[in-house]
């Protein structure tokens, strides 16, 4: 329950790890991590964010928006646009260190795609690929030795002691090159919406090159097939939702309404139904933590109701994320909380189990008289930092980043996603690219963790998914509420926010399970305030004294 300002928890601030989706619609599992240590409260930024200039490429079947709704393509575009006309490196070299969650790819001398990327870059790509299990150790070793590469992924700021000081001393302030219209020198970076750039600002300066995600992690999924079989219309209110859950629960058939998992992940759905703030609420300069609000208390009471009604899969509050996914796929539950980027995976897997399965995004509905919301908890996967560089070198490296940010519908993105045609991929009768077995191996090179374009919705196998996902994201992003502390730093929060938040979460989970009365949560909340919650609030309020990015 910590609210770090720059950690993977900030990039994906949800109750569970969520799968992040590339433009190909292929999900990759990532998870949350803890906060960082800072010297003092960072004030809200007044930096002018990069001007947004949309990519003028192949027209999508479904238009994207500047707010972050991705464009949707029902087939792969035929008239691709080349966005980088001049190779960024004039025979030079760029060193990069980044994480990987997939199997390691073949080395460059045996990898046609890697060689083709270097050719388009016009120089040498010295890429250090680190398995995620070794990432923390490798990152800290490189920092300790003062051997930063030109570009390095920052996926977890808890690996850096005093983040603002580190950025100031070791990294390039990108503001002079990207602020306002200056970003137009790098058209693919200019194609990234401002809501994403805002997450790359630390203490009035743009330090990060973003790896964008879908703005919101959503509120989960439901299987429309099970709703239809029970003759249930999509609930209009929370009260209707409770009634629907009771009808969907058929123990004799091995079916319940909700699949839960460790930490009561379904409670994230309930919180958004009741309009619980995203982290903190700015009430005229005074901050209120989400779990201090009447909405949270009402959501907690509702969650207790659901559990008492027996609508959750028995024992599912003790299962992990994999078991949670499997239970939903198998139809044990009609609803589940999971991150929005897992959508395409559910569509693919569940259609194989039963063609009648119809997973849909859950759009929160409010109690009568209330207002539901969603959270901006999936803006970035992470961002990449540039080590200290003079102006000429900084501009050269930004051109490299511009190459890797090439959007869906560009020749560069085709190469970065599918590799070399005839070697790494072939095309079907409609022109959709399909990876070969060689491509499956070669294309694990983690280009997408250097810099990346805004997301695009595309799935050649399930074009109806693209239409639904676009419609759902339009609704979900339209309901988004932001965390006013997302770009701020509280030293106390980074140091102890996780521990005191977990203590409160433990009591909350006991309340939901019926092991403790709701009054126990009030006692635990008072302890949270005393143990550091009020101090965290004060530091964030001090930081909020500045203006928002323009």
WOKA-V336021 format. One line per field, one symbol per residue. ss: DSSP state (H for helix, E for strand, - for the rest). phi: phi as a letter, one per 20 degrees, with the letter a starting at -180 (. if undefined). A space follows every 50 residues. Layout:
BEGIN
ss=???
phi=???
END
This chain:
BEGIN
ss=-------HHHH-------EEE-----EEE-------E----E-------E -----------E---------EE-------E-----------EEEEEEEE -------HHH-HHHHHHHHHH--EEEEEEEEHHHHHHHHHHHHH------ EEEE--HHH-E-HHHHHHHHE---HHHH-EHHHHH-HHHH---HHHHHHH EE--EE--EEEEEEE-----EEEHHHHHH--------HHHHHHHHHHH-E HHH-EEEEE------HHHHHHHH------EEEE--EEEEHHH-HHHHHHH HHHHHHHH---E---HHH--HHHHHHHHH---EEEE---HHHHHHHHHHH HHH-----EEE------------EE--EEEEEEEEEE---HHHHHHHHHH HHHH-----EHHHHHHHH--E---EEE-----EEE-HHHHHH----HHH- ------EE----HHHHHHHHHHHHHHHH-EE-------E-HHHHHHHHHH HHHHHHHHHHHHH----HHHHHHHHHHHHHHHHHHHHHHHHHH-------
phi=.fcfebbffffcecfcfceedefeneececcebeeddcfagefgedfefg fecffedgfffcfecffofffdcecfgeefdeededgfdeneccdccbeb ddgffgfgfccffgfffffffmaedededdggfdfgffffffffelcffg cbfddbfffdemggffffeddefegfdcflfffffcgffffeffgefgfd eclmcedddfdfcemcfmcobcefgffffemdfffecfffffffgfffec gfdmccfceeagnlffffffgfgemfgencdedmndecfgeeefffffff ffffgffffmeeggmffdeeffffffffgfnfcecbebfgffgfffgfff fffbgegbfcfedgdefgndcfbcdedbfcfabdddfgbfgffgffffff fgffegfgodfffgffednefndebcdefenffcfefffgffeegegfde bbegfcebbffcffggfffffffgffffdfdeefegddcdgfffecgfff ffgffgfgfffffnecffgffffffffgfffqgfffgffffffffeeege
END
